[in-house]
Each structure stands twice: as structure tokens, then as C-alpha cells.
């Protein structure tokens, strides 16, 4: 058995989406002045590897604590899209066997590039790609950058995916071979528009 940790490390100066809160970890109490070390963490709900909730795109949408837990676990397919350019659409996705109830992780050329500074030209899912995944009955979707949609565009891809499946963003797939795995991704149970998550793949 091999386990891949596909979560981004939560740390100072980590990559965040433009205009999202920067992450800071403050020491609240310290040894030896205090019997324990305790930290205060200041971060946005969409920091690092995270799941989006409906509240992210709708004022009265469901919050992350109401994401269906059965979408956090199951058979998963990592699709190698590293040579497909920056737009992942239905044409690119039709090359793979995708079935109802699958968990799909999109390994794009983002996984071949750095995660230190933000890139506006990150690979993303197109509208027709999103609709194709919905038509195939995908239950959970992940992508290897901090957003599923093209930078600085409307939220249609967000809406299509979030309303029809559980969406994980910021999944770290560098060094993970394409193939079939067992996926476990557990967002924190927070009554909020999104939740940081720890995610792993087991083969």
C-alpha cells in the first residue's frame, strides 16, 4: 500500500488566491512562560487544499458543514492532463473513462509548475468541461490549483460544479502518477462558505 498526501502545507507566506486573506500563525502562549505552546491561526476559508460550499457562490447557500460526507471517500481517478494546455474541456475529458459516482482529480500542467507565487494563466476547467462531468455523474471533483475556473471570469464553472458535486481546490498532485486510487478528503466541519481539508490518495 502506498499513501500520497495531496494536501498543501499550511504555513506562513504560502500561496493564496488574490484578495483572499493572507495566512498568519501567531504564538498565543509559549513555553517556558506558559505550560504549553498555543497558536492563533489567521486564514481564509479557501486557503490551501479546501472544499467549496454553495455559500461560496450564493448568499443563502448551504455551508461547508452540510457537504455530504459520502463524497469525501471513494474510488478516485487521477487524470493526466499535463499536456493538454490551460483549458480543460469536454474534448480533453472524453479521452478518459469517467463513470457515475466517480471521484475525479484533474492533474494539469499546474502540477508541473511552482506554487510559490500566483499565476494568472493557471490551467482551469471550461464550462463545457464542467457540464460534461455533470453529465457523467461525477460525485467529487478536484483540481491542482486554487480555483477551478479561469482567472478573473464569471462564476458559471463554479456554479455548475458546486451545485452538482463536491469540489476540492488546491489539491497537490505533483509527483502523483495518473491512475485509480482510494480518495479520502476531509474538510473541517465549519458553518462557512468553504473549509480547509486534509486529503490523501491510497493505492
C-alpha positions as protocol buffer text, in pm:
chain_id: "A"
residue {
  index: 1
  type: UNK
  ca { x: 0 y: 0 z: 0 }
}
residue {
  index: 2
  type: UNK
  ca { x: 119 y: 350 z: -83 }
}
residue {
  index: 3
  type: UNK
  ca { x: -31 y: 669 z: 55 }
}
residue {
  index: 4
  type: UNK
  ca { x: 6 y: 1007 z: -115 }
}
residue {
  index: 5
  type: UNK
  ca { x: -55 y: 1322 z: 86 }
}
residue {
  index: 6
  type: UNK
  ca { x: -219 y: 1558 z: -165 }
}
residue {
  index: 7
  type: UNK
  ca { x: -269 y: 1849 z: 72 }
}
residue {
  index: 8
  type: UNK
  ca { x: -87 y: 2180 z: 57 }
}
residue {
  index: 9
  type: UNK
  ca { x: 110 y: 2263 z: 372 }
}
residue {
  index: 10
  type: UNK
  ca { x: -48 y: 2542 z: 576 }
}
residue {
  index: 11
  type: UNK
  ca { x: 241 y: 2776 z: 653 }
}
residue {
  index: 12
  type: UNK
  ca { x: 344 y: 3141 z: 659 }
}
residue {
  index: 13
  type: UNK
  ca { x: 393 y: 3304 z: 316 }
}
residue {
  index: 14
  type: UNK
  ca { x: 205 y: 3026 z: 137 }
}
residue {
  index: 15
  type: UNK
  ca { x: 28 y: 3086 z: -193 }
}
residue {
  index: 16
  type: UNK
  ca { x: -321 y: 3236 z: -163 }
}
residue {
  index: 17
  type: UNK
  ca { x: -570 y: 3349 z: -426 }
}
residue {
  index: 18
  type: UNK
  ca { x: -557 y: 3726 z: -499 }
}
residue {
  index: 19
  type: UNK
  ca { x: -759 y: 3932 z: -249 }
}
residue {
  index: 20
  type: UNK
  ca { x: -804 y: 3633 z: -17 }
}
residue {
  index: 21
  type: UNK
  ca { x: -671 y: 3681 z: 339 }
}
residue {
  index: 22
  type: UNK
  ca { x: -304 y: 3608 z: 382 }
}
residue {
  index: 23
  type: UNK
  ca { x: -222 y: 3333 z: 627 }
}
residue {
  index: 24
  type: UNK
  ca { x: -52 y: 3422 z: 957 }
}
residue {
  index: 25
  type: UNK
  ca { x: 30 y: 3199 z: 1251 }
}
residue {
  index: 26
  type: UNK
  ca { x: 78 y: 3388 z: 1578 }
}
residue {
  index: 27
  type: UNK
  ca { x: 208 y: 3243 z: 1903 }
}
residue {
  index: 28
  type: UNK
  ca { x: -62 y: 3292 z: 2166 }
}
residue {
  index: 29
  type: UNK
  ca { x: 133 y: 3134 z: 2450 }
}
residue {
  index: 30
  type: UNK
  ca { x: 483 y: 2989 z: 2467 }
}
residue {
  index: 31
  type: UNK
  ca { x: 690 y: 2752 z: 2674 }
}
residue {
  index: 32
  type: UNK
  ca { x: 857 y: 2822 z: 2920 }
}
residue {
  index: 33
  type: UNK
  ca { x: 645 y: 3125 z: 3018 }
}
residue {
  index: 34
  type: UNK
  ca { x: 335 y: 2912 z: 2969 }
}
residue {
  index: 35
  type: UNK
  ca { x: 297 y: 2538 z: 3031 }
}
residue {
  index: 36
  type: UNK
  ca { x: 203 y: 2489 z: 2662 }
}
residue {
  index: 37
  type: UNK
  ca { x: 257 y: 2634 z: 2317 }
}
residue {
  index: 38
  type: UNK
  ca { x: -71 y: 2756 z: 2164 }
}
residue {
  index: 39
  type: UNK
  ca { x: -101 y: 2936 z: 1831 }
}
residue {
  index: 40
  type: UNK
  ca { x: -360 y: 3168 z: 1677 }
}
residue {
  index: 41
  type: UNK
  ca { x: -415 y: 3098 z: 1308 }
}
residue {
  index: 42
  type: UNK
  ca { x: -549 y: 3373 z: 1081 }
}
residue {
  index: 43
  type: UNK
  ca { x: -653 y: 3237 z: 743 }
}
residue {
  index: 44
  type: UNK
  ca { x: -924 y: 3247 z: 479 }
}
residue {
  index: 45
  type: UNK
  ca { x: -1174 y: 2968 z: 435 }
}
residue {
  index: 46
  type: UNK
  ca { x: -1030 y: 2888 z: 91 }
}
residue {
  index: 47
  type: UNK
  ca { x: -666 y: 2862 z: 197 }
}
residue {
  index: 48
  type: UNK
  ca { x: -460 y: 2575 z: 59 }
}
residue {
  index: 49
  type: UNK
  ca { x: -639 y: 2248 z: -11 }
}
residue {
  index: 50
  type: UNK
  ca { x: -1005 y: 2315 z: 57 }
}
residue {
  index: 51
  type: UNK
  ca { x: -1363 y: 2231 z: -32 }
}
residue {
  index: 52
  type: UNK
  ca { x: -1605 y: 2489 z: -166 }
}
residue {
  index: 53
  type: UNK
  ca { x: -1957 y: 2511 z: -29 }
}
residue {
  index: 54
  type: UNK
  ca { x: -2265 y: 2651 z: -202 }
}
residue {
  index: 55
  type: UNK
  ca { x: -2243 y: 2957 z: 26 }
}
residue {
  index: 56
  type: UNK
  ca { x: -1925 y: 3049 z: -169 }
}
residue {
  index: 57
  type: UNK
  ca { x: -2136 y: 3147 z: -471 }
}
residue {
  index: 58
  type: UNK
  ca { x: -2484 y: 3204 z: -322 }
}
residue {
  index: 59
  type: UNK
  ca { x: -2571 y: 3436 z: -36 }
}
residue {
  index: 60
  type: UNK
  ca { x: -2809 y: 3183 z: 120 }
}
residue {
  index: 61
  type: UNK
  ca { x: -2635 y: 2868 z: 1 }
}
residue {
  index: 62
  type: UNK
  ca { x: -2551 y: 2565 z: 212 }
}
residue {
  index: 63
  type: UNK
  ca { x: -2239 y: 2588 z: 427 }
}
residue {
  index: 64
  type: UNK
  ca { x: -1940 y: 2353 z: 437 }
}
residue {
  index: 65
  type: UNK
  ca { x: -2066 y: 2162 z: 741 }
}
residue {
  index: 66
  type: UNK
  ca { x: -2352 y: 2037 z: 522 }
}
residue {
  index: 67
  type: UNK
  ca { x: -2139 y: 1890 z: 244 }
}
residue {
  index: 68
  type: UNK
  ca { x: -2238 y: 1522 z: 202 }
}
residue {
  index: 69
  type: UNK
  ca { x: -1987 y: 1305 z: 384 }
}
residue {
  index: 70
  type: UNK
  ca { x: -2016 y: 1022 z: 131 }
}
residue {
  index: 71
  type: UNK
  ca { x: -1843 y: 1250 z: -122 }
}
residue {
  index: 72
  type: UNK
  ca { x: -1529 y: 1261 z: 94 }
}
residue {
  index: 73
  type: UNK
  ca { x: -1437 y: 899 z: 27 }
}
residue {
  index: 74
  type: UNK
  ca { x: -1433 y: 653 z: -260 }
}
residue {
  index: 75
  type: UNK
  ca { x: -1281 y: 526 z: -581 }
}
residue {
  index: 76
  type: UNK
  ca { x: -1084 y: 801 z: -746 }
}
residue {
  index: 77
  type: UNK
  ca { x: -928 y: 853 z: -1087 }
}
residue {
  index: 78
  type: UNK
  ca { x: -634 y: 1090 z: -1131 }
}
residue {
  index: 79
  type: UNK
  ca { x: -644 y: 1208 z: -1492 }
}
residue {
  index: 80
  type: UNK
  ca { x: -316 y: 1308 z: -1656 }
}
residue {
  index: 81
  type: UNK
  ca { x: -394 y: 1634 z: -1838 }
}
residue {
  index: 82
  type: UNK
  ca { x: -46 y: 1781 z: -1806 }
}
residue {
  index: 83
  type: UNK
  ca { x: -2 y: 1803 z: -2185 }
}
residue {
  index: 84
  type: UNK
  ca { x: -348 y: 1942 z: -2263 }
}
residue {
  index: 85
  type: UNK
  ca { x: -278 y: 2313 z: -2220 }
}
residue {
  index: 86
  type: UNK
  ca { x: -451 y: 2560 z: -1991 }
}
residue {
  index: 87
  type: UNK
  ca { x: -814 y: 2485 z: -2083 }
}
residue {
  index: 88
  type: UNK
  ca { x: -964 y: 2152 z: -1979 }
}
residue {
  index: 89
  type: UNK
  ca { x: -1285 y: 2097 z: -2170 }
}
residue {
  index: 90
  type: UNK
  ca { x: -1514 y: 1815 z: -2276 }
}
residue {
  index: 91
  type: UNK
  ca { x: -1283 y: 1724 z: -2565 }
}
residue {
  index: 92
  type: UNK
  ca { x: -993 y: 1658 z: -2329 }
}
residue {
  index: 93
  type: UNK
  ca { x: -1208 y: 1472 z: -2076 }
}
residue {
  index: 94
  type: UNK
  ca { x: -1372 y: 1237 z: -2329 }
}
residue {
  index: 95
  type: UNK
  ca { x: -1038 y: 1057 z: -2363 }
}
residue {
  index: 96
  type: UNK
  ca { x: -1092 y: 903 z: -2019 }
}
residue {
  index: 97
  type: UNK
  ca { x: -1339 y: 654 z: -1878 }
}
residue {
  index: 98
  type: UNK
  ca { x: -1547 y: 854 z: -1632 }
}
residue {
  index: 99
  type: UNK
  ca { x: -1843 y: 687 z: -1465 }
}
residue {
  index: 100
  type: UNK
  ca { x: -2129 y: 773 z: -1235 }
}
residue {
  index: 101
  type: UNK
  ca { x: -2016 y: 819 z: -877 }
}
residue {
  index: 102
  type: UNK
  ca { x: -1650 y: 863 z: -966 }
}
residue {
  index: 103
  type: UNK
  ca { x: -1418 y: 1096 z: -782 }
}
residue {
  index: 104
  type: UNK
  ca { x: -1212 y: 1277 z: -1045 }
}
residue {
  index: 105
  type: UNK
  ca { x: -888 y: 1466 z: -982 }
}
residue {
  index: 106
  type: UNK
  ca { x: -758 y: 1681 z: -1266 }
}
residue {
  index: 107
  type: UNK
  ca { x: -380 y: 1671 z: -1282 }
}
residue {
  index: 108
  type: UNK
  ca { x: -299 y: 1959 z: -1518 }
}
residue {
  index: 109
  type: UNK
  ca { x: 18 y: 2144 z: -1612 }
}
residue {
  index: 110
  type: UNK
  ca { x: -28 y: 2330 z: -1282 }
}
residue {
  index: 111
  type: UNK
  ca { x: 136 y: 2029 z: -1118 }
}
residue {
  index: 112
  type: UNK
  ca { x: 448 y: 2083 z: -1328 }
}
residue {
  index: 113
  type: UNK
  ca { x: 488 y: 2444 z: -1220 }
}
residue {
  index: 114
  type: UNK
  ca { x: 563 y: 2626 z: -897 }
}
residue {
  index: 115
  type: UNK
  ca { x: 324 y: 2700 z: -608 }
}
residue {
  index: 116
  type: UNK
  ca { x: 515 y: 2995 z: -458 }
}
residue {
  index: 117
  type: UNK
  ca { x: 368 y: 3295 z: -642 }
}
residue {
  index: 118
  type: UNK
  ca { x: 27 y: 3329 z: -802 }
}
residue {
  index: 119
  type: UNK
  ca { x: -5 y: 3267 z: -1177 }
}
residue {
  index: 120
  type: UNK
  ca { x: -300 y: 3414 z: -1367 }
}
residue {
  index: 121
  type: UNK
  ca { x: -252 y: 3164 z: -1651 }
}
residue {
  index: 122
  type: UNK
  ca { x: -321 y: 2853 z: -1443 }
}
residue {
  index: 123
  type: UNK
  ca { x: -493 y: 2557 z: -1608 }
}
residue {
  index: 124
  type: UNK
  ca { x: -866 y: 2551 z: -1542 }
}
residue {
  index: 125
  type: UNK
  ca { x: -1191 y: 2376 z: -1629 }
}
residue {
  index: 126
  type: UNK
  ca { x: -1408 y: 2521 z: -1908 }
}
residue {
  index: 127
  type: UNK
  ca { x: -1787 y: 2548 z: -1898 }
}
residue {
  index: 128
  type: UNK
  ca { x: -1838 y: 2261 z: -2141 }
}
residue {
  index: 129
  type: UNK
  ca { x: -1590 y: 2054 z: -1940 }
}
residue {
  index: 130
  type: UNK
  ca { x: -1790 y: 2120 z: -1624 }
}
residue {
  index: 131
  type: UNK
  ca { x: -2117 y: 2025 z: -1795 }
}
residue {
  index: 132
  type: UNK
  ca { x: -1959 y: 1707 z: -1930 }
}
residue {
  index: 133
  type: UNK
  ca { x: -1851 y: 1597 z: -1581 }
}
residue {
  index: 134
  type: UNK
  ca { x: -2203 y: 1664 z: -1452 }
}
residue {
  index: 135
  type: UNK
  ca { x: -2349 y: 1456 z: -1737 }
}
residue {
  index: 136
  type: UNK
  ca { x: -2123 y: 1165 z: -1636 }
}
residue {
  index: 137
  type: UNK
  ca { x: -2246 y: 1174 z: -1277 }
}
residue {
  index: 138
  type: UNK
  ca { x: -1917 y: 1264 z: -1108 }
}
residue {
  index: 139
  type: UNK
  ca { x: -1972 y: 1295 z: -732 }
}
residue {
  index: 140
  type: UNK
  ca { x: -1649 y: 1471 z: -635 }
}
residue {
  index: 141
  type: UNK
  ca { x: -1403 y: 1680 z: -835 }
}
residue {
  index: 142
  type: UNK
  ca { x: -1059 y: 1816 z: -752 }
}
residue {
  index: 143
  type: UNK
  ca { x: -813 y: 2037 z: -936 }
}
residue {
  index: 144
  type: UNK
  ca { x: -447 y: 2115 z: -875 }
}
residue {
  index: 145
  type: UNK
  ca { x: -476 y: 2491 z: -826 }
}
residue {
  index: 146
  type: UNK
  ca { x: -663 y: 2733 z: -601 }
}
residue {
  index: 147
  type: UNK
  ca { x: -956 y: 2777 z: -840 }
}
residue {
  index: 148
  type: UNK
  ca { x: -1146 y: 2558 z: -1086 }
}
residue {
  index: 149
  type: UNK
  ca { x: -1237 y: 2849 z: -1314 }
}
residue {
  index: 150
  type: UNK
  ca { x: -1033 y: 3076 z: -1540 }
}
residue {
  index: 151
  type: UNK
  ca { x: -885 y: 3374 z: -1360 }
}
residue {
  index: 152
  type: UNK
  ca { x: -1099 y: 3688 z: -1346 }
}
residue {
  index: 153
  type: UNK
  ca { x: -1404 y: 3542 z: -1521 }
}
residue {
  index: 154
  type: UNK
  ca { x: -1766 y: 3492 z: -1414 }
}
residue {
  index: 155
  type: UNK
  ca { x: -1866 y: 3213 z: -1178 }
}
residue {
  index: 156
  type: UNK
  ca { x: -2051 y: 2982 z: -1421 }
}
residue {
  index: 157
  type: UNK
  ca { x: -1797 y: 2698 z: -1386 }
}
residue {
  index: 158
  type: UNK
  ca { x: -1805 y: 2739 z: -1007 }
}
residue {
  index: 159
  type: UNK
  ca { x: -2185 y: 2726 z: -1015 }
}
residue {
  index: 160
  type: UNK
  ca { x: -2205 y: 2416 z: -1236 }
}
residue {
  index: 161
  type: UNK
  ca { x: -1958 y: 2219 z: -1028 }
}
residue {
  index: 162
  type: UNK
  ca { x: -2052 y: 2328 z: -677 }
}
residue {
  index: 163
  type: UNK
  ca { x: -2423 y: 2273 z: -738 }
}
residue {
  index: 164
  type: UNK
  ca { x: -2374 y: 1920 z: -872 }
}
residue {
  index: 165
  type: UNK
  ca { x: -2074 y: 1769 z: -689 }
}
residue {
  index: 166
  type: UNK
  ca { x: -1832 y: 1831 z: -405 }
}
residue {
  index: 167
  type: UNK
  ca { x: -1546 y: 2050 z: -525 }
}
residue {
  index: 168
  type: UNK
  ca { x: -1193 y: 2040 z: -387 }
}
residue {
  index: 169
  type: UNK
  ca { x: -943 y: 2304 z: -498 }
}
residue {
  index: 170
  type: UNK
  ca { x: -573 y: 2333 z: -423 }
}
residue {
  index: 171
  type: UNK
  ca { x: -518 y: 1958 z: -448 }
}
residue {
  index: 172
  type: UNK
  ca { x: -142 y: 1893 z: -462 }
}
residue {
  index: 173
  type: UNK
  ca { x: -78 y: 1632 z: -731 }
}
residue {
  index: 174
  type: UNK
  ca { x: 288 y: 1693 z: -807 }
}
residue {
  index: 175
  type: UNK
  ca { x: 458 y: 1354 z: -806 }
}
residue {
  index: 176
  type: UNK
  ca { x: 131 y: 1161 z: -809 }
}
residue {
  index: 177
  type: UNK
  ca { x: 103 y: 919 z: -1105 }
}
residue {
  index: 178
  type: UNK
  ca { x: -219 y: 901 z: -1303 }
}
residue {
  index: 179
  type: UNK
  ca { x: -439 y: 605 z: -1220 }
}
residue {
  index: 180
  type: UNK
  ca { x: -700 y: 470 z: -984 }
}
residue {
  index: 181
  type: UNK
  ca { x: -686 y: 524 z: -608 }
}
residue {
  index: 182
  type: UNK
  ca { x: -897 y: 543 z: -296 }
}
residue {
  index: 183
  type: UNK
  ca { x: -955 y: 909 z: -211 }
}
residue {
  index: 184
  type: UNK
  ca { x: -1007 y: 1045 z: 138 }
}
residue {
  index: 185
  type: UNK
  ca { x: -1062 y: 1420 z: 171 }
}
residue {
  index: 186
  type: UNK
  ca { x: -1199 y: 1562 z: 494 }
}
residue {
  index: 187
  type: UNK
  ca { x: -1297 y: 1930 z: 506 }
}
residue {
  index: 188
  type: UNK
  ca { x: -1329 y: 2079 z: 852 }
}
residue {
  index: 189
  type: UNK
  ca { x: -1688 y: 2086 z: 974 }
}
residue {
  index: 190
  type: UNK
  ca { x: -1728 y: 2463 z: 962 }
}
residue {
  index: 191
  type: UNK
  ca { x: -2051 y: 2657 z: 912 }
}
residue {
  index: 192
  type: UNK
  ca { x: -1888 y: 2869 z: 642 }
}
residue {
  index: 193
  type: UNK
  ca { x: -1855 y: 2916 z: 263 }
}
residue {
  index: 194
  type: UNK
  ca { x: -1560 y: 2677 z: 241 }
}
residue {
  index: 195
  type: UNK
  ca { x: -1335 y: 2465 z: 457 }
}
residue {
  index: 196
  type: UNK
  ca { x: -966 y: 2371 z: 459 }
}
residue {
  index: 197
  type: UNK
  ca { x: -915 y: 1998 z: 412 }
}
residue {
  index: 198
  type: UNK
  ca { x: -662 y: 1720 z: 453 }
}
residue {
  index: 199
  type: UNK
  ca { x: -668 y: 1488 z: 153 }
}
residue {
  index: 200
  type: UNK
  ca { x: -486 y: 1167 z: 71 }
}
residue {
  index: 201
  type: UNK
  ca { x: -479 y: 902 z: -201 }
}
residue {
  index: 202
  type: UNK
  ca { x: -429 y: 533 z: -124 }
}
residue {
  index: 203
  type: UNK
  ca { x: -311 y: 275 z: -376 }
}
